[in-house]
Each structure stands twice: as structure tokens, then as C-alpha cells.
Amino acid sequence: MIQKLRWATLAKRTQDLVDATNVISVSGEFLDWDYIEHWCRELGIVAALKQAREAARMA
């Protein structure tokens, strides 16, 4: 999912953001959020993570 968020940010690939949102919608309770948030901060893609999480909440 982190790679999907990177591609969504760096390559402006909309489908990757949709894919990440779907992963959160289906498996969000099982994800290691500390790990994901750490690497999103390291990679500068926190905004994409926030966007995917908000979209998953609305789905």
C-alpha cells in the first residue's frame, strides 16, 4: 500500500490512490498503522495517506 501511495503522489496515478483506498476499506483493521504512518512520513506521502483514509471512511 505504501508503494501505491508513492505512485499516486509521484506519478499522479489516480488508480493507485483508489487501490490504496480499497485496501484500507477492506483490510484497514488489520494493517500495521504505526509502520505505514512511519514510512509515509519518511517518504513525504502523508497527504496521500490522509486522502486515502478519508476516502475509505466515506466508502
Protein Blocks (a to p, Z undefined) as FASTA:
>chain_A
ZZmmmmmmmnopaklmmmmmmmmmmmmmmpcfklmmmmmmmnopmmmmmmmmmmmmmZZ
